[in-house]
Amino acid sequence: MDSIESMFNIAYQAACDALDETVEKIFEESRDDYCPVDKGVLKASAKNELIENSTTSHTRELSYNTNYAIYPHERLNLHHIHGSAKFLEIPCEQNEDKLYETLKSAFGDALGN
């Protein structure tokens, strides 16, 4: 039983590492390619935070931490000099399949599949 638990722990850690790497790429894409820039305050407020890291849960949160971030994100008709509306949603949606495949691959590789 120890061997199975050890294998699962190794696979789980590999999946957590893959999640962290992929989410960092999504975060950078959101911040660098999509976030609207006027004075740079919104872009500077971008955060990629590890919310929970335990043996049963590994959670990251991407956010923009200004009191007005929701307004440019939801204004579909807003034209920015740099960036776009849905600056967090677009890169997350575009990378959803990649994230799933990366996690699946990392878990499988760790188990020897």
JOSULJO-V83683 format. One record per residue. N is the residue number from 0. SS is DSSP state (H for helix, E for strand, L for the rest). PHI is phi in whole degrees, 0 to 359 (NA if undefined). PSI is psi in radians with two decimals (none if undefined). Layout:
# JOSULJO-V83683
n->N ss->SS phi->PHI psi->PSI
n->N ss->SS phi->PHI psi->PSI
This chain:
# JOSULJO-V83683
n->0 ss->L phi->NA psi->-0.63
n->1 ss->H phi->301 psi->-0.63
n->2 ss->H phi->294 psi->-0.73
n->3 ss->H phi->293 psi->-0.77
n->4 ss->H phi->297 psi->-0.70
n->5 ss->H phi->296 psi->-0.77
n->6 ss->H phi->299 psi->-0.75
n->7 ss->H phi->297 psi->-0.76
n->8 ss->H phi->299 psi->-0.71
n->9 ss->H phi->295 psi->-0.78
n->10 ss->H phi->294 psi->-0.72
n->11 ss->H phi->298 psi->-0.77
n->12 ss->H phi->295 psi->-0.66
n->13 ss->H phi->297 psi->-0.71
n->14 ss->H phi->293 psi->-0.70
n->15 ss->H phi->298 psi->-0.76
n->16 ss->H phi->296 psi->-0.72
n->17 ss->H phi->295 psi->-0.70
n->18 ss->H phi->299 psi->-0.84
n->19 ss->H phi->302 psi->-0.79
n->20 ss->H phi->295 psi->-0.78
n->21 ss->H phi->291 psi->-0.73
n->22 ss->H phi->295 psi->-0.62
n->23 ss->H phi->298 psi->-0.70
n->24 ss->H phi->295 psi->-0.73
n->25 ss->H phi->297 psi->-0.77
n->26 ss->H phi->302 psi->-0.85
n->27 ss->H phi->297 psi->-0.70
n->28 ss->H phi->297 psi->-0.78
n->29 ss->H phi->300 psi->-0.90
n->30 ss->H phi->294 psi->-0.80
n->31 ss->H phi->274 psi->-0.55
n->32 ss->H phi->252 psi->-0.42
n->33 ss->H phi->242 psi->-0.52
n->34 ss->L phi->297 psi->2.20
n->35 ss->L phi->293 psi->2.52
n->36 ss->L phi->233 psi->2.12
n->37 ss->L phi->247 psi->-1.19
n->38 ss->L phi->250 psi->-0.14
n->39 ss->L phi->94 psi->0.00
n->40 ss->H phi->293 psi->-0.78
n->41 ss->H phi->298 psi->-0.85
n->42 ss->H phi->300 psi->-0.72
n->43 ss->H phi->292 psi->-0.36
n->44 ss->L phi->274 psi->-0.05
n->45 ss->E phi->299 psi->2.38
n->46 ss->E phi->225 psi->2.46
n->47 ss->E phi->237 psi->1.76
n->48 ss->E phi->244 psi->2.45
n->49 ss->E phi->277 psi->1.96
n->50 ss->E phi->272 psi->-0.73
n->51 ss->E phi->216 psi->2.40
n->52 ss->E phi->216 psi->1.67
n->53 ss->L phi->226 psi->-3.05
n->54 ss->L phi->286 psi->-0.18
n->55 ss->L phi->237 psi->-0.13
n->56 ss->L phi->208 psi->2.37
n->57 ss->E phi->223 psi->1.89
n->58 ss->E phi->233 psi->2.27
n->59 ss->E phi->245 psi->2.64
n->60 ss->E phi->228 psi->2.22
n->61 ss->E phi->258 psi->2.37
n->62 ss->E phi->203 psi->2.87
n->63 ss->E phi->239 psi->2.19
n->64 ss->L phi->248 psi->1.16
n->65 ss->L phi->235 psi->2.83
n->66 ss->L phi->286 psi->-0.08
n->67 ss->L phi->239 psi->0.09
n->68 ss->H phi->304 psi->-0.61
n->69 ss->H phi->297 psi->-0.57
n->70 ss->H phi->293 psi->-0.91
n->71 ss->H phi->291 psi->-0.45
n->72 ss->H phi->292 psi->-0.66
n->73 ss->H phi->265 psi->-0.14
n->74 ss->L phi->275 psi->1.60
n->75 ss->L phi->296 psi->-0.52
n->76 ss->L phi->267 psi->0.06
n->77 ss->L phi->281 psi->2.19
n->78 ss->L phi->255 psi->2.08
n->79 ss->L phi->260 psi->2.58
n->80 ss->L phi->299 psi->-0.75
n->81 ss->L phi->228 psi->2.24
n->82 ss->L phi->102 psi->-2.99
n->83 ss->L phi->204 psi->2.92
n->84 ss->L phi->293 psi->2.85
n->85 ss->L phi->59 psi->0.64
n->86 ss->L phi->294 psi->-0.28
n->87 ss->L phi->257 psi->-0.68
n->88 ss->H phi->295 psi->-0.76
n->89 ss->H phi->301 psi->-0.95
n->90 ss->H phi->295 psi->-0.54
n->91 ss->H phi->295 psi->-0.82
n->92 ss->H phi->294 psi->-0.71
n->93 ss->H phi->294 psi->-0.42
n->94 ss->L phi->252 psi->0.14
n->95 ss->H phi->300 psi->-0.84
n->96 ss->H phi->295 psi->-0.69
n->97 ss->H phi->298 psi->-0.74
n->98 ss->H phi->298 psi->-0.81
n->99 ss->H phi->300 psi->-0.84
n->100 ss->H phi->295 psi->-0.66
n->101 ss->H phi->295 psi->-0.77
n->102 ss->H phi->295 psi->-0.78
n->103 ss->H phi->299 psi->-0.77
n->104 ss->H phi->295 psi->-0.80
n->105 ss->H phi->298 psi->-0.76
n->106 ss->H phi->295 psi->-0.81
n->107 ss->H phi->296 psi->-0.76
n->108 ss->H phi->300 psi->-0.72
n->109 ss->H phi->294 psi->-0.49
n->110 ss->H phi->270 psi->-0.04
n->111 ss->L phi->84 psi->0.39
n->112 ss->L phi->262 psi->none
